[in-house]
Amino acid sequence: MKLSSRFLSCPVAFPAGIALLAAGVLLIGGCEKAPPMAMPPPGVSVARVIQRDVPISGDWVATLDGYTNAQIQPQVAGYLVKQNYREGSPVHQGEVLFEIDPRPFKAVLDQAKGQLAQANAQLGLATLNVNRDTPVAKLHAIPLSQLDTDVQAKLSAEAGVQAAQASVEQAQLNMGFTEVRSLIDGIAGIAQTQIGNLVSLTTVLTTVSKVDPIKVYFPISEQEYMRIAGKIPGSVDLLASNNTVQLTLVLSNGSDYPRKGKIIFADRQVDSQTGTIRMVGSFPNPGNVLRPGQFGRIRAVTENVHNALLVPQRAVSQLQGSYQVAVVGSDNKVSIRSVKVGDRVGPLWVIREGLKPDERVIIEGVMKVGEGATVNPTEEAAPAAESAPTATPTPETGGAN
């Protein structure tokens, strides 16, 4: 029995016992493929849009400096003969830190005292002359001009005593200045000169810094300054005298300094080159653990957003400066929406426009779907904002750092 060419063209092998039956089937229907099976909807992970009050915190790079820094310089020139303090140790106001060779100043003081004694002797002689000639002049026994001369000599002698007294006082001051003292309580730094060096009035011997409390300097943007000054609705006025919001200092090792600080004042102007204004805060520093020159970060609550809408950051995608989220409706169909974002709060992102509370957004699998696609969603719990309360500014909200 011959099979048609249609049957022979089908690359199908059959056992010999059913060859005739298969040939009949193929003669009737030919080699036709089974219809493709329908693909199930792709699985995605979704999270609910949550609504809650959120504190927005600013975060800025900070530099520490002494609350008061005094450069210790001599008030007289001479050779340095002694250093009385231990470098890096606490010193007190009035404590002698260095000594300058006092011998030249002792000689000047002795000379001034001798001139004062001489001036006093001249004043004594002039006083005797006036006392002797006054009654005689009244009797017209001597010319009145002689008495006038005696009186003028006495006045000149009195002036000479005053000048000599001033010279003694100046010499005593210079003698005292040979002991270079600290003007404040604080930590004394490394000596900038050595024993035996000739120092002048412009020589910096060391620096003493008051470090308890200690100052912090941190620059912020103009927009952040408006928040800190309480000029934006909902923001916190950190410059008010009754402000209770405290500063947190994050040290270079990532740990939080255990004591809280406060803002003292803002600089008088905005830096025209950087567009920032310098803020100054202070922290208590018992034990002098913090030192000038250290770096850290300052964190403070600058705004309280009421009924903020929050989604996980991974639910938001950015495309050419715009932000989008994929929303899954009640029919499990996807809708791509443009949103306006606010600040990042830990693992969450504040959405200012484009979403409603309790809507579902895709957090995993968004690359597998498009507009109008049907998905098989698996709901996950949104992370808590409290796990990382610091807000990170976005390009739309502006930032200080």
C-alpha positions as CSV (number, residue, x, y, z in Angstrom):
1,M,0.0,0.0,0.0
2,K,1.4,3.4,-1.0
3,L,1.2,6.3,1.4
4,S,0.7,9.8,0.0
5,S,3.5,12.2,-0.2
6,R,1.8,14.2,2.5
7,F,2.1,11.3,4.9
8,L,5.7,10.6,3.8
9,S,6.7,14.3,4.4
10,C,5.8,14.1,8.1
11,P,8.9,13.2,10.2
12,V,6.9,10.9,12.5
13,A,7.9,7.3,13.3
14,F,5.2,4.8,14.3
15,P,5.3,1.2,15.4
16,A,4.5,-1.3,12.6
17,G,1.2,-2.4,14.3
18,I,-0.4,1.0,14.1
19,A,1.1,2.3,10.9
20,L,-2.1,2.0,8.9
21,L,-4.1,3.7,11.6
22,A,-1.6,6.6,11.8
23,A,-1.6,6.9,8.1
24,G,-5.3,7.3,8.0
25,V,-5.2,10.0,10.6
26,L,-2.5,11.9,8.9
27,L,-4.2,11.6,5.6
28,I,-7.3,13.3,7.1
29,G,-5.6,16.0,9.3
30,G,-2.1,16.3,8.1
31,C,0.9,17.3,10.5
32,E,-0.8,20.0,12.7
33,K,0.8,21.4,16.0
34,A,-1.0,21.7,19.3
35,P,-2.1,25.2,20.3
36,P,0.4,26.9,22.7
37,M,-0.5,26.9,26.4
38,A,-1.5,30.3,28.0
39,M,1.3,31.7,30.3
40,P,0.3,32.4,33.9
41,P,0.5,36.0,35.2
42,P,4.0,36.9,36.4
43,G,4.5,36.9,40.1
44,V,5.4,40.2,41.8
45,S,5.9,41.4,45.3
46,V,3.8,44.4,46.4
47,A,3.6,46.6,49.5
48,R,0.8,48.9,50.8
49,V,1.2,52.6,50.7
50,I,1.3,53.6,54.4
51,Q,0.2,56.9,55.9
52,R,1.7,58.3,59.1
53,D,3.3,61.4,60.7
54,V,7.0,61.5,59.8
55,P,9.8,63.6,61.4
56,I,12.2,64.8,58.7
57,S,15.8,65.1,59.9
58,G,18.7,67.0,58.3
59,D,22.2,65.6,58.2
60,W,25.3,67.8,57.7
61,V,29.0,67.4,57.8
62,A,30.4,69.1,61.0
63,T,33.8,70.3,62.2
64,L,34.6,70.6,65.9
65,D,36.5,73.6,67.4
66,G,37.2,74.9,70.8
67,Y,34.5,77.0,72.4
68,T,37.2,79.6,73.0
69,N,40.7,79.5,71.5
70,A,43.4,81.7,72.9
71,Q,46.8,82.0,71.1
72,I,49.4,82.5,73.8
73,Q,51.9,85.2,72.7
74,P,54.5,87.0,74.8
75,Q,54.1,90.7,75.6
76,V,57.8,91.3,75.9
77,A,60.7,90.1,73.8
78,G,63.5,87.9,75.2
79,Y,65.0,84.5,75.5
80,L,62.7,81.6,76.5
81,V,64.2,80.0,79.6
82,K,61.4,77.7,81.0
83,Q,58.2,75.8,80.1
84,N,56.0,75.1,83.1
85,Y,53.1,73.1,81.6
86,R,52.7,69.7,80.1
87,E,51.6,69.7,76.5
88,G,48.0,68.5,76.0
89,S,47.2,68.9,79.7
90,P,44.4,71.1,81.3
91,V,45.6,74.5,82.5
92,H,43.8,77.2,84.5
93,Q,43.5,81.0,84.0
94,G,46.5,82.8,85.4
95,E,48.7,79.7,85.3
96,V,52.3,80.4,84.2
97,L,53.0,78.5,81.0
98,F,56.4,79.9,79.9
99,E,59.1,82.1,81.5
100,I,61.3,84.6,79.6
101,D,64.7,85.6,80.9
102,P,63.8,88.3,83.5
103,R,67.3,89.8,84.1
104,P,67.2,92.6,81.5
105,F,63.7,93.6,82.8
106,K,64.9,93.5,86.4
107,A,67.7,95.9,85.6
108,V,65.3,98.3,83.9
109,L,63.0,98.1,86.9
110,D,65.9,98.9,89.3
111,Q,66.8,101.8,87.1
112,A,63.3,103.1,87.1
113,K,63.1,102.9,90.9
114,G,66.3,104.9,91.2
115,Q,64.9,107.6,88.9
116,L,61.8,107.6,91.1
117,A,63.9,108.1,94.2
118,Q,65.8,111.0,92.5
119,A,62.5,112.6,91.5
120,N,61.2,112.3,95.0
121,A,64.4,114.0,96.3
122,Q,64.0,116.9,93.9
123,L,60.4,117.2,94.9
124,G,61.4,117.3,98.6
125,L,63.9,120.1,97.9
126,A,61.4,122.1,95.9
127,T,58.8,121.7,98.7
128,L,61.3,123.0,101.3
129,N,62.1,126.1,99.1
130,V,58.4,126.9,98.7
131,N,57.7,126.4,102.4
132,R,60.7,128.6,103.4
133,D,60.1,131.4,100.9
134,T,56.4,131.8,101.2
135,P,56.4,133.6,104.6
136,V,59.4,135.7,103.6
137,A,57.7,136.8,100.4
138,K,54.7,137.9,102.4
139,L,57.0,140.2,104.3
140,H,58.4,141.5,101.0
141,A,61.9,140.4,102.1
142,I,62.4,138.6,98.8
143,P,61.0,139.3,95.4
144,L,57.7,137.6,94.6
145,S,59.3,136.3,91.4
146,Q,61.6,134.1,93.5
147,L,58.6,132.5,95.2
148,D,57.0,132.0,91.8
149,T,60.2,130.2,90.6
150,D,60.1,128.0,93.7
151,V,56.4,127.1,93.1
152,Q,57.1,126.2,89.5
153,A,60.1,124.1,90.5
154,K,57.9,122.2,92.9
155,L,55.3,121.6,90.2
156,S,58.0,120.4,87.8
157,A,59.3,118.1,90.5
158,E,55.9,116.7,91.1
159,A,55.5,116.0,87.4
160,G,58.9,114.3,87.5
161,V,57.8,112.0,90.3
162,Q,54.7,111.1,88.4
163,A,56.7,110.3,85.3
164,A,59.2,108.2,87.3
165,Q,56.4,106.4,89.0
166,A,54.9,105.5,85.6
167,S,58.3,104.2,84.5
168,V,58.4,102.0,87.6
169,E,55.0,100.7,86.9
170,Q,55.8,100.0,83.3
171,A,59.0,98.2,84.3
172,Q,57.1,96.2,86.8
173,L,54.6,95.2,84.2
174,N,57.3,94.1,81.8
175,M,58.9,92.2,84.6
176,G,55.6,90.4,85.2
177,F,55.2,89.7,81.5
178,T,58.3,87.6,81.6
179,E,55.9,85.0,83.1
180,V,53.6,84.1,80.2
181,R,50.3,83.1,81.7
182,S,47.1,81.4,80.3
183,L,44.2,83.8,80.0
184,I,41.5,81.0,80.0
185,D,40.8,77.6,81.5
186,G,41.3,74.9,78.8
187,I,43.6,72.4,77.2
188,A,47.1,73.7,76.3
189,G,48.5,72.6,72.9
190,I,51.9,71.6,71.8
191,A,54.6,74.3,72.3
192,Q,55.4,76.1,69.0
193,T,58.9,77.1,70.1
194,Q,61.7,75.7,72.2
195,I,63.6,76.7,75.3
196,G,66.5,79.0,74.4
197,N,64.8,80.6,71.4
198,L,64.5,84.4,71.1
199,V,60.8,85.2,71.1
200,S,59.1,88.5,70.1
201,L,55.7,89.9,70.5
202,T,54.5,88.2,67.3
203,T,55.7,84.7,68.3
204,V,52.9,82.2,69.0
205,L,54.0,80.0,71.9
206,T,51.0,77.7,72.1
207,T,47.2,77.7,72.0
208,V,44.8,77.1,74.8
209,S,41.3,75.9,73.9
210,K,38.2,75.7,76.1
211,V,36.6,72.4,75.0
212,D,33.8,71.9,77.6
213,P,31.5,72.8,76.0
214,I,32.8,72.4,72.5
215,K,31.6,74.1,69.4
216,V,30.6,72.5,66.1
217,Y,30.4,74.2,62.7
218,F,28.3,72.9,59.9
219,P,27.2,74.5,56.6
220,I,23.6,74.1,55.4
221,S,21.8,75.1,52.3
222,E,19.5,78.2,52.1
223,Q,16.4,76.0,51.9
224,E,17.5,74.0,55.0
225,Y,18.2,77.3,56.8
226,M,14.6,78.4,56.1
227,R,13.5,75.1,57.7
228,I,15.7,75.6,60.7
229,A,14.5,79.1,61.1
230,G,10.9,77.9,61.1
231,K,10.0,79.9,58.0
232,I,8.5,76.8,56.1
233,P,5.1,75.5,57.2
234,G,5.6,72.4,59.3
235,S,9.3,73.1,60.0
236,V,10.9,73.3,63.4
237,D,12.5,76.6,64.6
238,L,15.8,75.5,65.9
239,L,17.0,79.1,66.4
240,A,14.3,79.9,68.9
241,S,15.5,80.5,72.5
242,N,12.9,78.0,73.8
243,N,13.7,75.4,71.2
244,T,13.6,71.8,72.6
245,V,14.9,70.0,69.5
246,Q,18.4,68.7,70.2
247,L,21.3,68.1,67.9
248,T,22.8,64.6,67.6
249,L,26.5,64.3,66.8
250,V,27.6,61.2,64.7
251,L,31.2,60.6,65.2
252,S,33.7,59.5,62.5
253,N,33.4,55.8,63.6
254,G,29.6,55.9,63.0
255,S,28.5,55.9,66.6
256,D,26.3,58.6,68.2
257,Y,27.9,60.9,70.8
258,P,25.9,60.2,74.0
259,R,25.2,63.8,74.8
260,K,22.9,66.1,72.9
261,G,23.7,69.6,71.7
262,K,22.0,72.8,70.6
263,I,22.3,75.5,68.0
264,I,23.9,78.7,69.3
265,F,23.6,81.0,66.3
266,A,23.8,81.2,62.5
267,D,26.4,83.2,60.6
268,R,25.6,86.7,59.4
269,Q,25.6,85.8,55.7
270,V,25.2,83.2,53.0
271,D,28.4,82.2,51.2
272,S,27.8,83.4,47.7
273,Q,30.2,80.7,46.2
274,T,28.7,77.7,47.9
275,G,25.2,78.9,48.6
276,T,25.4,77.7,52.2
277,I,25.2,79.4,55.6
278,R,27.4,78.4,58.5
279,M,25.6,77.2,61.6
280,V,27.3,77.0,65.1
281,G,26.2,74.6,67.8
282,S,27.6,73.4,71.1
283,F,27.9,70.1,72.9
284,P,28.8,69.4,76.6
285,N,32.2,67.7,76.7
286,P,33.0,66.4,80.2
287,G,36.3,64.6,80.2
288,N,37.4,66.5,77.1
289,V,36.8,63.5,74.9
290,L,36.0,65.6,71.9
291,R,38.8,67.8,70.5
292,P,39.1,70.7,68.1
293,G,39.6,69.5,64.5
294,Q,37.5,66.4,64.7
295,F,35.0,65.7,62.0
296,G,31.5,64.2,62.3
297,R,27.9,64.7,61.2
298,I,25.1,66.7,62.8
299,R,21.6,65.4,62.7
300,A,18.5,67.2,63.8
301,V,14.7,67.1,63.1
302,T,13.9,70.0,60.8
303,E,10.3,69.3,59.8
304,N,7.3,67.2,60.9
305,V,5.3,65.9,57.9
306,H,1.7,65.0,59.0
307,N,-0.1,62.1,57.3
308,A,2.8,61.5,54.9
309,L,2.4,58.8,52.3
310,L,5.3,56.3,52.4
311,V,6.5,53.5,50.1
312,P,9.7,51.4,50.1
313,Q,12.5,53.1,48.2
314,R,12.8,50.1,45.8
315,A,9.3,50.7,44.6
316,V,10.3,54.1,43.1
317,S,12.2,54.2,39.7
318,Q,13.7,57.2,38.2
319,L,13.7,58.0,34.5
320,Q,15.1,61.2,33.0
321,G,14.5,63.2,36.1
322,S,11.0,61.9,36.8
323,Y,9.9,59.3,39.3
324,Q,7.5,56.4,38.7
325,V,5.8,53.6,40.6
326,A,3.9,50.6,39.4
327,V,0.5,50.3,41.1
328,V,-1.5,47.1,41.2
329,G,-5.2,47.6,41.2
330,S,-7.9,45.5,42.7
331,D,-8.2,43.5,39.4
332,N,-4.4,42.8,39.7
333,K,-3.7,44.9,36.6
334,V,-0.7,47.2,36.6
335,S,-0.8,51.0,36.2
336,I,2.4,53.0,35.8
337,R,2.1,56.4,37.6
338,S,4.3,59.4,37.8
339,V,4.8,60.6,41.4
340,K,6.3,63.6,43.1
341,V,8.7,62.4,45.8
342,G,9.7,64.1,49.1
343,D,12.5,63.1,51.5
344,R,13.8,59.6,52.1
345,V,13.1,58.4,55.6
346,G,15.3,55.4,56.3
347,P,14.2,52.6,53.9
348,L,11.0,54.5,52.9
349,W,10.3,57.4,50.6
350,V,7.8,60.2,51.2
351,I,5.4,60.5,48.2
352,R,3.9,64.0,48.0
353,E,1.7,63.5,45.0
354,G,0.5,60.6,42.8
355,L,-0.6,57.9,45.3
356,K,-3.4,57.2,47.8
357,P,-3.2,55.5,51.2
358,D,-3.4,51.7,51.2
359,E,-2.7,51.3,47.4
360,R,-0.4,48.5,46.4
361,V,2.9,49.2,44.7
362,I,5.3,46.7,43.2
363,I,8.6,46.4,45.1
364,E,10.0,43.4,43.2
365,G,9.4,42.2,39.6
366,V,8.6,45.6,38.1
367,M,10.9,44.9,35.2
368,K,8.7,41.9,34.2
369,V,5.5,44.0,33.7
370,G,4.2,46.9,31.8
371,E,1.1,49.2,31.6
372,G,-2.1,47.1,31.8
373,A,-0.4,43.8,32.5
374,T,-2.1,41.3,34.8
375,V,0.1,40.1,37.7
376,N,0.0,37.6,40.5
377,P,0.9,39.8,43.6
378,T,2.3,38.6,46.8
379,E,2.0,41.2,49.5
380,E,4.9,42.1,51.9
381,A,4.9,44.3,54.9
382,A,6.5,47.7,54.4
383,P,9.6,48.4,56.5
384,A,9.2,50.6,59.5
385,A,10.4,54.2,59.2
386,E,11.6,54.2,62.8
387,S,14.4,51.8,61.8
388,A,16.3,54.7,60.3
389,P,14.8,58.1,61.2
390,T,17.3,60.2,59.3
391,A,15.9,61.8,56.1
392,T,17.9,62.1,53.0
393,P,17.0,65.1,50.8
394,T,16.2,64.4,47.1
395,P,16.9,66.7,44.2
396,E,13.3,67.9,44.3
397,T,13.3,68.8,48.0
398,G,16.8,70.2,48.1
399,G,19.5,69.3,50.6
400,A,22.1,70.7,52.9
401,N,24.7,68.1,52.3
